[in-house]
Amino acid sequence: MGALTVSRSRHTPDPTPEQVWDAIATADGIAAWMVPTKLDPQIGGEVAFDLGDFTSIGVITDYTPNRRFAYEEPWPQMGDHDFSSVTALATEFLIESASGGSCVLRVVSSSYGRGADWEQEYFDQMAEGWFEMLDNVAAHLRKEREQ
C-alpha cells in the first residue's frame, strides 16, 4: 500500500483565527466558498458536501474550535477502479497563529492505496484543486471583511 498525501497552505494576513474557523468549519462558511454543505459540528458528526451529481458524506474526526477541523470521507466512485483496498480520504484544516493577529490556514489530505496509477492521478488533481479552494477561502474572507 502506498501513502498518498497532499498539503497546501495559505497565509491569511487580515482575518483572525476565529474568522477563518467560521469559514472552514461551519456549514454556511464552507458553502460560501466551496459547495452547499451540511455539518453536525462535533467529533463523530456528519459532514455532507453537495457536489451536484452526488453528495460526499464523511465523519468528523476532530473539531477543535479555531485550531483543527478534520474529517474522513470515502473516495468518490470514479470509473471502474477497485476501491476495496483504498482507505478513506482524511482531510484536516489547521489554523496556525501568525504575527499581528493573522494566521496560516493549512489543508492536508491523505489516504493509503495500492499504488495504482489512478490513485496518484486523483491526488494530483486534488492537490491542484486545493490551491483554488484556498484562494476561494481567502476571497470569501476578504468579502466578509469589506461588508
Solvent accessible surface area in square Angstrom, and as a share of the most:
residue,aa,sasa,rsa
1,M,150,0.67
2,G,26,0.25
3,A,70,0.54
4,L,16,0.08
5,T,88,0.51
6,V,10,0.06
7,S,51,0.33
8,R,58,0.21
9,S,55,0.35
10,R,76,0.28
11,H,92,0.41
12,T,4,0.03
13,P,85,0.54
14,D,82,0.43
15,P,12,0.07
16,T,54,0.31
17,P,25,0.16
18,E,93,0.42
19,Q,89,0.40
20,V,0,0.00
21,W,18,0.06
22,D,81,0.42
23,A,2,0.02
24,I,0,0.00
25,A,0,0.00
26,T,44,0.25
27,A,28,0.22
28,D,125,0.65
29,G,8,0.08
30,I,4,0.02
31,A,46,0.36
32,A,58,0.45
33,W,15,0.05
34,M,52,0.23
35,V,30,0.17
36,P,82,0.51
37,T,16,0.09
38,K,156,0.66
39,L,29,0.15
40,D,58,0.30
41,P,73,0.46
42,Q,96,0.43
43,I,118,0.60
44,G,54,0.52
45,G,4,0.03
46,E,93,0.42
47,V,0,0.00
48,A,10,0.07
49,F,7,0.03
50,D,66,0.34
51,L,80,0.40
52,G,66,0.63
53,D,146,0.75
54,F,96,0.40
55,T,68,0.39
56,S,14,0.09
57,I,87,0.44
58,G,3,0.02
59,V,80,0.46
60,I,1,0.00
61,T,61,0.35
62,D,24,0.12
63,Y,38,0.14
64,T,52,0.30
65,P,79,0.49
66,N,50,0.26
67,R,158,0.58
68,R,82,0.30
69,F,0,0.00
70,A,4,0.03
71,Y,7,0.03
72,E,77,0.35
73,E,25,0.11
74,P,80,0.50
75,W,11,0.04
76,P,30,0.19
77,Q,134,0.59
78,M,60,0.27
79,G,69,0.66
80,D,152,0.79
81,H,71,0.32
82,D,68,0.35
83,F,39,0.16
84,S,102,0.66
85,S,37,0.24
86,V,20,0.11
87,T,59,0.34
88,A,43,0.33
89,L,5,0.03
90,A,35,0.27
91,T,5,0.03
92,E,38,0.17
93,F,5,0.02
94,L,42,0.21
95,I,13,0.07
96,E,65,0.29
97,S,96,0.62
98,A,34,0.27
99,S,101,0.65
100,G,85,0.82
101,G,48,0.46
102,S,5,0.04
103,C,0,0.00
104,V,33,0.19
105,L,1,0.00
106,R,75,0.27
107,V,1,0.01
108,V,28,0.16
109,S,0,0.00
110,S,34,0.22
111,S,5,0.03
112,Y,117,0.45
113,G,0,0.00
114,R,106,0.39
115,G,57,0.54
116,A,27,0.21
117,D,114,0.59
118,W,27,0.09
119,E,1,0.01
120,Q,89,0.40
121,E,102,0.46
122,Y,37,0.14
123,F,5,0.02
124,D,76,0.39
125,Q,127,0.56
126,M,34,0.15
127,A,10,0.08
128,E,113,0.51
129,G,29,0.28
130,W,20,0.07
131,F,99,0.41
132,E,104,0.47
133,M,42,0.19
134,L,5,0.03
135,D,72,0.37
136,N,47,0.24
137,V,1,0.01
138,A,9,0.07
139,A,46,0.35
140,H,27,0.12
141,L,9,0.04
142,R,105,0.38
143,K,121,0.51
144,E,89,0.40
145,R,112,0.41
146,E,132,0.59
147,Q,153,0.68
